[in-house]
Amino acid sequence: MDITESKEVEVESELPQVTPEQQQRQRERESLELSRARVQNELAAATHPHYRSSLEAALGYLEEKIAACK
């Protein structure tokens, strides 16, 4: 093992270990945030009142789910 490999192993061992559950929560949060961004973009372009209402409800739901992931 050369010095470079030794340093890489040292750096990897200093990184916090992420559990599968933490990885799953992170993926879920990222998915929710992407959905929120999509809904926000659609809401910005929506003109029909019923569709806007539906998007606003979806946005509220997504924001609640994101807050619960913290």
Backbone atoms as SQL, in Angstrom:
CREATE TABLE atoms (id INTEGER PRIMARY KEY, chain TEXT, resi INTEGER, resn TEXT, atom TEXT, x REAL, y REAL, z REAL);
INSERT INTO atoms VALUES
  (1, 'A', 1, 'MET', 'N', 0.860, -1.176, 0.000),
  (2, 'A', 1, 'MET', 'CA', 0.000, 0.000, 0.000),
  (3, 'A', 1, 'MET', 'C', 0.901, 1.232, 0.000),
  (4, 'A', 2, 'ASP', 'N', 0.674, 2.118, -0.965),
  (5, 'A', 2, 'ASP', 'CA', 1.488, 3.320, -1.009),
  (6, 'A', 2, 'ASP', 'C', 0.841, 4.416, -0.167),
  (7, 'A', 3, 'ILE', 'N', 1.474, 5.563, -0.131),
  (8, 'A', 3, 'ILE', 'CA', 1.007, 6.662, 0.718),
  (9, 'A', 3, 'ILE', 'C', -0.374, 7.151, 0.275),
  (10, 'A', 4, 'THR', 'N', -0.609, 7.227, -1.028),
  (11, 'A', 4, 'THR', 'CA', -1.906, 7.682, -1.538),
  (12, 'A', 4, 'THR', 'C', -3.026, 6.756, -1.090),
  (13, 'A', 5, 'GLU', 'N', -2.820, 5.457, -1.210),
  (14, 'A', 5, 'GLU', 'CA', -3.836, 4.495, -0.778),
  (15, 'A', 5, 'GLU', 'C', -4.061, 4.593, 0.720),
  (16, 'A', 6, 'SER', 'N', -2.983, 4.794, 1.454),
  (17, 'A', 6, 'SER', 'CA', -3.088, 4.921, 2.904),
  (18, 'A', 6, 'SER', 'C', -3.933, 6.132, 3.276),
  (19, 'A', 7, 'LYS', 'N', -3.718, 7.256, 2.604),
  (20, 'A', 7, 'LYS', 'CA', -4.484, 8.472, 2.882),
  (21, 'A', 7, 'LYS', 'C', -5.960, 8.279, 2.528),
  (22, 'A', 8, 'GLU', 'N', -6.243, 7.590, 1.408),
  (23, 'A', 8, 'GLU', 'CA', -7.627, 7.343, 1.014),
  (24, 'A', 8, 'GLU', 'C', -8.351, 6.513, 2.066),
  (25, 'A', 9, 'VAL', 'N', -7.691, 5.495, 2.577),
  (26, 'A', 9, 'VAL', 'CA', -8.286, 4.648, 3.608),
  (27, 'A', 9, 'VAL', 'C', -8.511, 5.460, 4.869),
  (28, 'A', 10, 'GLU', 'N', -7.561, 6.328, 5.203),
  (29, 'A', 10, 'GLU', 'CA', -7.676, 7.160, 6.394),
  (30, 'A', 10, 'GLU', 'C', -8.863, 8.116, 6.264),
  (31, 'A', 11, 'VAL', 'N', -9.013, 8.746, 5.117),
  (32, 'A', 11, 'VAL', 'CA', -10.115, 9.679, 4.896),
  (33, 'A', 11, 'VAL', 'C', -11.445, 8.940, 4.942),
  (34, 'A', 12, 'GLU', 'N', -11.543, 7.775, 4.307),
  (35, 'A', 12, 'GLU', 'CA', -12.780, 7.000, 4.316),
  (36, 'A', 12, 'GLU', 'C', -13.169, 6.579, 5.725),
  (37, 'A', 13, 'SER', 'N', -12.188, 6.265, 6.552),
  (38, 'A', 13, 'SER', 'CA', -12.499, 5.826, 7.908),
  (39, 'A', 13, 'SER', 'C', -12.971, 6.983, 8.778),
  (40, 'A', 14, 'GLU', 'N', -12.649, 8.221, 8.376),
  (41, 'A', 14, 'GLU', 'CA', -13.076, 9.386, 9.142),
  (42, 'A', 14, 'GLU', 'C', -14.495, 9.826, 8.782),
  (43, 'A', 15, 'LEU', 'N', -14.998, 9.392, 7.633),
  (44, 'A', 15, 'LEU', 'CA', -16.349, 9.754, 7.219),
  (45, 'A', 15, 'LEU', 'C', -17.373, 9.052, 8.108),
  (46, 'A', 16, 'PRO', 'N', -18.443, 9.755, 8.457),
  (47, 'A', 16, 'PRO', 'CA', -19.476, 9.105, 9.276),
  (48, 'A', 16, 'PRO', 'C', -20.147, 7.982, 8.495),
  (49, 'A', 17, 'GLN', 'N', -20.449, 6.916, 9.187),
  (50, 'A', 17, 'GLN', 'CA', -21.104, 5.779, 8.553),
  (51, 'A', 17, 'GLN', 'C', -22.601, 6.069, 8.438),
  (52, 'A', 18, 'VAL', 'N', -23.127, 5.884, 7.250),
  (53, 'A', 18, 'VAL', 'CA', -24.540, 6.142, 6.990),
  (54, 'A', 18, 'VAL', 'C', -25.259, 4.800, 6.927),
  (55, 'A', 19, 'THR', 'N', -26.296, 4.678, 7.731),
  (56, 'A', 19, 'THR', 'CA', -27.049, 3.426, 7.767),
  (57, 'A', 19, 'THR', 'C', -27.981, 3.344, 6.555),
  (58, 'A', 20, 'PRO', 'N', -28.419, 2.151, 6.210),
  (59, 'A', 20, 'PRO', 'CA', -29.382, 2.012, 5.109),
  (60, 'A', 20, 'PRO', 'C', -30.670, 2.801, 5.362),
  (61, 'A', 21, 'GLU', 'N', -31.090, 2.887, 6.614),
  (62, 'A', 21, 'GLU', 'CA', -32.294, 3.648, 6.947),
  (63, 'A', 21, 'GLU', 'C', -32.086, 5.131, 6.668),
  (64, 'A', 22, 'GLN', 'N', -30.895, 5.643, 7.006),
  (65, 'A', 22, 'GLN', 'CA', -30.590, 7.047, 6.738),
  (66, 'A', 22, 'GLN', 'C', -30.539, 7.308, 5.233),
  (67, 'A', 23, 'GLN', 'N', -29.980, 6.374, 4.495),
  (68, 'A', 23, 'GLN', 'CA', -29.928, 6.512, 3.041),
  (69, 'A', 23, 'GLN', 'C', -31.340, 6.539, 2.461),
  (70, 'A', 24, 'GLN', 'N', -32.203, 5.674, 2.957),
  (71, 'A', 24, 'GLN', 'CA', -33.585, 5.621, 2.472),
  (72, 'A', 24, 'GLN', 'C', -34.316, 6.919, 2.779),
  (73, 'A', 25, 'ARG', 'N', -34.142, 7.451, 3.992),
  (74, 'A', 25, 'ARG', 'CA', -34.782, 8.719, 4.354),
  (75, 'A', 25, 'ARG', 'C', -34.275, 9.855, 3.463),
  (76, 'A', 26, 'GLN', 'N', -32.973, 9.842, 3.178),
  (77, 'A', 26, 'GLN', 'CA', -32.400, 10.876, 2.321),
  (78, 'A', 26, 'GLN', 'C', -32.986, 10.794, 0.906),
  (79, 'A', 27, 'ARG', 'N', -33.097, 9.578, 0.377),
  (80, 'A', 27, 'ARG', 'CA', -33.686, 9.407, -0.961),
  (81, 'A', 27, 'ARG', 'C', -35.143, 9.864, -0.976),
  (82, 'A', 28, 'GLU', 'N', -35.881, 9.533, 0.084),
  (83, 'A', 28, 'GLU', 'CA', -37.284, 9.942, 0.159),
  (84, 'A', 28, 'GLU', 'C', -37.397, 11.461, 0.206),
  (85, 'A', 29, 'ARG', 'N', -36.556, 12.091, 1.016),
  (86, 'A', 29, 'ARG', 'CA', -36.572, 13.552, 1.124),
  (87, 'A', 29, 'ARG', 'C', -36.237, 14.204, -0.221),
  (88, 'A', 30, 'GLU', 'N', -35.214, 13.683, -0.896),
  (89, 'A', 30, 'GLU', 'CA', -34.841, 14.231, -2.202),
  (90, 'A', 30, 'GLU', 'C', -35.983, 14.083, -3.204),
  (91, 'A', 31, 'SER', 'N', -36.658, 12.947, -3.166),
  (92, 'A', 31, 'SER', 'CA', -37.790, 12.720, -4.061),
  (93, 'A', 31, 'SER', 'C', -38.918, 13.710, -3.769),
  (94, 'A', 32, 'LEU', 'N', -39.197, 13.924, -2.500),
  (95, 'A', 32, 'LEU', 'CA', -40.241, 14.876, -2.118),
  (96, 'A', 32, 'LEU', 'C', -39.876, 16.297, -2.551),
  (97, 'A', 33, 'GLU', 'N', -38.597, 16.658, -2.395),
  (98, 'A', 33, 'GLU', 'CA', -38.163, 17.998, -2.788),
  (99, 'A', 33, 'GLU', 'C', -38.263, 18.193, -4.303),
  (100, 'A', 34, 'LEU', 'N', -37.951, 17.154, -5.065),
  (101, 'A', 34, 'LEU', 'CA', -38.101, 17.240, -6.520),
  (102, 'A', 34, 'LEU', 'C', -39.572, 17.381, -6.903),
  (103, 'A', 35, 'SER', 'N', -40.422, 16.641, -6.219),
  (104, 'A', 35, 'SER', 'CA', -41.863, 16.741, -6.481),
  (105, 'A', 35, 'SER', 'C', -42.371, 18.134, -6.139),
  (106, 'A', 36, 'ARG', 'N', -41.888, 18.681, -5.029),
  (107, 'A', 36, 'ARG', 'CA', -42.299, 20.033, -4.633),
  (108, 'A', 36, 'ARG', 'C', -41.882, 21.048, -5.697),
  (109, 'A', 37, 'ALA', 'N', -40.659, 20.923, -6.206),
  (110, 'A', 37, 'ALA', 'CA', -40.188, 21.843, -7.245),
  (111, 'A', 37, 'ALA', 'C', -41.053, 21.738, -8.503),
  (112, 'A', 38, 'ARG', 'N', -41.415, 20.516, -8.878),
  (113, 'A', 38, 'ARG', 'CA', -42.264, 20.320, -10.056),
  (114, 'A', 38, 'ARG', 'C', -43.629, 20.966, -9.846),
  (115, 'A', 39, 'VAL', 'N', -44.216, 20.749, -8.665),
  (116, 'A', 39, 'VAL', 'CA', -45.537, 21.318, -8.376),
  (117, 'A', 39, 'VAL', 'C', -45.455, 22.842, -8.354),
  (118, 'A', 40, 'GLN', 'N', -44.386, 23.395, -7.790),
  (119, 'A', 40, 'GLN', 'CA', -44.230, 24.850, -7.761),
  (120, 'A', 40, 'GLN', 'C', -44.140, 25.417, -9.174),
  (121, 'A', 41, 'ASN', 'N', -43.410, 24.730, -10.048),
  (122, 'A', 41, 'ASN', 'CA', -43.302, 25.180, -11.440),
  (123, 'A', 41, 'ASN', 'C', -44.652, 25.115, -12.142),
  (124, 'A', 42, 'GLU', 'N', -45.386, 24.041, -11.923),
  (125, 'A', 42, 'GLU', 'CA', -46.708, 23.906, -12.537),
  (126, 'A', 42, 'GLU', 'C', -47.665, 24.961, -11.990),
  (127, 'A', 43, 'LEU', 'N', -47.546, 25.240, -10.695),
  (128, 'A', 43, 'LEU', 'CA', -48.415, 26.239, -10.070),
  (129, 'A', 43, 'LEU', 'C', -48.143, 27.627, -10.652),
  (130, 'A', 44, 'ALA', 'N', -46.887, 27.919, -10.928),
  (131, 'A', 44, 'ALA', 'CA', -46.531, 29.219, -11.496),
  (132, 'A', 44, 'ALA', 'C', -47.146, 29.413, -12.879),
  (133, 'A', 45, 'ALA', 'N', -47.347, 28.324, -13.600),
  (134, 'A', 45, 'ALA', 'CA', -47.883, 28.416, -14.958),
  (135, 'A', 45, 'ALA', 'C', -49.384, 28.154, -15.035),
  (136, 'A', 46, 'ALA', 'N', -49.970, 27.643, -13.971),
  (137, 'A', 46, 'ALA', 'CA', -51.384, 27.245, -14.003),
  (138, 'A', 46, 'ALA', 'C', -52.298, 28.469, -14.010),
  (139, 'A', 47, 'THR', 'N', -53.352, 28.378, -14.810),
  (140, 'A', 47, 'THR', 'CA', -54.319, 29.480, -14.872),
  (141, 'A', 47, 'THR', 'C', -55.727, 29.051, -14.455),
  (142, 'A', 48, 'HIS', 'N', -56.034, 27.785, -14.585),
  (143, 'A', 48, 'HIS', 'CA', -57.375, 27.301, -14.240),
  (144, 'A', 48, 'HIS', 'C', -57.507, 27.226, -12.717),
  (145, 'A', 49, 'PRO', 'N', -58.534, 27.848, -12.140),
  (146, 'A', 49, 'PRO', 'CA', -58.685, 27.890, -10.678),
  (147, 'A', 49, 'PRO', 'C', -58.730, 26.515, -10.003),
  (148, 'A', 50, 'HIS', 'N', -59.417, 25.572, -10.603),
  (149, 'A', 50, 'HIS', 'CA', -59.520, 24.247, -9.980),
  (150, 'A', 50, 'HIS', 'C', -58.167, 23.529, -9.988),
  (151, 'A', 51, 'TYR', 'N', -57.438, 23.690, -11.074),
  (152, 'A', 51, 'TYR', 'CA', -56.114, 23.067, -11.170),
  (153, 'A', 51, 'TYR', 'C', -55.156, 23.720, -10.177),
  (154, 'A', 52, 'ARG', 'N', -55.226, 25.053, -10.059),
  (155, 'A', 52, 'ARG', 'CA', -54.381, 25.763, -9.088),
  (156, 'A', 52, 'ARG', 'C', -54.683, 25.284, -7.667),
  (157, 'A', 53, 'SER', 'N', -55.960, 25.107, -7.368),
  (158, 'A', 53, 'SER', 'CA', -56.364, 24.640, -6.045),
  (159, 'A', 53, 'SER', 'C', -55.792, 23.253, -5.761),
  (160, 'A', 54, 'SER', 'N', -55.858, 22.398, -6.749),
  (161, 'A', 54, 'SER', 'CA', -55.313, 21.044, -6.612),
  (162, 'A', 54, 'SER', 'C', -53.802, 21.086, -6.389),
  (163, 'A', 55, 'LEU', 'N', -53.119, 21.934, -7.145),
  (164, 'A', 55, 'LEU', 'CA', -51.664, 22.058, -6.995),
  (165, 'A', 55, 'LEU', 'C', -51.296, 22.638, -5.630),
  (166, 'A', 56, 'GLU', 'N', -52.069, 23.602, -5.152),
  (167, 'A', 56, 'GLU', 'CA', -51.806, 24.182, -3.834),
  (168, 'A', 56, 'GLU', 'C', -51.970, 23.136, -2.739),
  (169, 'A', 57, 'ALA', 'N', -52.975, 22.285, -2.872),
  (170, 'A', 57, 'ALA', 'CA', -53.171, 21.204, -1.900),
  (171, 'A', 57, 'ALA', 'C', -52.001, 20.224, -1.959),
  (172, 'A', 58, 'ALA', 'N', -51.562, 19.893, -3.160),
  (173, 'A', 58, 'ALA', 'CA', -50.428, 18.981, -3.318),
  (174, 'A', 58, 'ALA', 'C', -49.166, 19.588, -2.722),
  (175, 'A', 59, 'LEU', 'N', -48.973, 20.879, -2.929),
  (176, 'A', 59, 'LEU', 'CA', -47.801, 21.561, -2.385),
  (177, 'A', 59, 'LEU', 'C', -47.825, 21.536, -0.856),
  (178, 'A', 60, 'GLY', 'N', -48.975, 21.773, -0.272),
  (179, 'A', 60, 'GLY', 'CA', -49.098, 21.715, 1.188),
  (180, 'A', 60, 'GLY', 'C', -48.778, 20.332, 1.724),
  (181, 'A', 61, 'TYR', 'N', -49.285, 19.323, 1.041),
  (182, 'A', 61, 'TYR', 'CA', -49.017, 17.939, 1.450),
  (183, 'A', 61, 'TYR', 'C', -47.519, 17.637, 1.382),
  (184, 'A', 62, 'LEU', 'N', -46.888, 18.021, 0.281),
  (185, 'A', 62, 'LEU', 'CA', -45.454, 17.756, 0.118),
  (186, 'A', 62, 'LEU', 'C', -44.631, 18.487, 1.176),
  (187, 'A', 63, 'GLU', 'N', -45.000, 19.717, 1.478),
  (188, 'A', 63, 'GLU', 'CA', -44.264, 20.471, 2.492),
  (189, 'A', 63, 'GLU', 'C', -44.404, 19.828, 3.873),
  (190, 'A', 64, 'GLU', 'N', -45.572, 19.295, 4.178),
  (191, 'A', 64, 'GLU', 'CA', -45.758, 18.577, 5.450),
  (192, 'A', 64, 'GLU', 'C', -44.875, 17.331, 5.502),
  (193, 'A', 65, 'LYS', 'N', -44.847, 16.586, 4.396),
  (194, 'A', 65, 'LYS', 'CA', -44.034, 15.364, 4.340),
  (195, 'A', 65, 'LYS', 'C', -42.547, 15.695, 4.467),
  (196, 'A', 66, 'ILE', 'N', -42.108, 16.772, 3.833),
  (197, 'A', 66, 'ILE', 'CA', -40.703, 17.177, 3.914),
  (198, 'A', 66, 'ILE', 'C', -40.363, 17.575, 5.344),
  (199, 'A', 67, 'ALA', 'N', -41.240, 18.315, 5.988),
  (200, 'A', 67, 'ALA', 'CA', -41.007, 18.727, 7.374),
  (201, 'A', 67, 'ALA', 'C', -40.920, 17.511, 8.291),
  (202, 'A', 68, 'ALA', 'N', -41.706, 16.486, 8.005),
  (203, 'A', 68, 'ALA', 'CA', -41.695, 15.273, 8.830),
  (204, 'A', 68, 'ALA', 'C', -40.415, 14.465, 8.635),
  (205, 'A', 69, 'CYS', 'N', -39.732, 14.674, 7.530),
  (206, 'A', 69, 'CYS', 'CA', -38.488, 13.932, 7.248),
  (207, 'A', 69, 'CYS', 'C', -37.291, 14.490, 8.002),
  (208, 'A', 70, 'LYS', 'N', -37.419, 15.659, 8.556),
  (209, 'A', 70, 'LYS', 'CA', -36.267, 16.292, 9.223),
  (210, 'A', 70, 'LYS', 'C', -35.952, 15.658, 10.529);
